[in-house]
Amino acid sequence: MTHHDHDTCGCDATPERVDLARRRLLAGAAATGFTALGGAAHAATPEAMTAYADPQTPGLPQVDMEITPGRTALVVTDPQIDFLSEDGVTWGVVGESVTEQGTVDNIERLFAAAKAAGMPVFISPHYYYPHDHKWHFEGTLEKTMHSIGMFDRPDALSLDGFEGSGADWMPQYKRYIEDGETIVCSPHKVYGPAQNDLNLQLRKRGIDKVILAGMSANLCTQAHLYELLELGYEVAVVRDATAGAKVPEGDGYLAALINFRMVANGLWWTDDAVTRIAQGA
């Protein structure tokens, strides 16, 4: 993968520091007993569906969202190599969850269903440019992402080195994202869409209902959920079209799932979402 030149950009993320950060991520994954899984992604495993099953007797009111043609869109956060590919810099900590949930294939199924139904599709990507590496303060995972060169691009106006880099789309998604119809928003920089143009683009298309998927469950996906809810959108999250890191600090996917249950207007499996999208066309 091609990232910007840390030796010359002044960001202090030297190759040695990048390598150390990657090894720390992998060491954290090893501490949880995870071994990186090979092979193609697949549908959510029965074991994962059981492990993350909803409570048989919910303690909270059960709500749902209906798809309204012309007012509903698919929004996908960070469908990028660094999160979803075995070649990505975070695979050591997200790979188990991505594989358990069948996240890669499930996101593609949502893309295909939305395109077949004529539903608008929006991408909220994550990019870092050299000037972003000069921030004066960072949170824990901001610091981690910067130190491992995650989502790096050399310039906001250049695609040099983009193809096949960690910031690039997963290859199987390109035919959907690069079809001339998908709206690729400006990048979000931390987790949520407060600093990009997602809200503007949705409102300009008359959208007030969102089907939300993408990476990563307890970070960008959850932050997008909260921000969109605060802005007055209805949001249904597709639970097996996202995934999270598993580290000694905890299971990011489980943390997100608990919050999805509490605040989202709908929590769907991909099978259900695909059927609803087709029926709502």
Buried (B, 14 or more C-beta within 10 A) or exposed (E): BBBBEBEEBEBEBEEEBBEEBBEBBBEBBEEBEBEBEEEEBEBBBEEBBEEBEEEEEEEEEEEEBEBEEEBBBBBBBBBBBBBBBBEBBBBBBBBBBBBBBBBBBBBBBBBBBBBEBEBBBBBBBBBBBBEBBEBEEBEEBBEBBBBBBBBBBBEEEEEEBBEEBBBBBBEBBEEBBEEEEBBBBBBBBBBBBBEBBBBEBBEEBEBBBBBBBBBBBBBBBBBBBBBBBEBEBBBBBBBBBBBBBBBEEEBBBBBBBEBBBEBBBBBBBBBBBBEBBBEBE
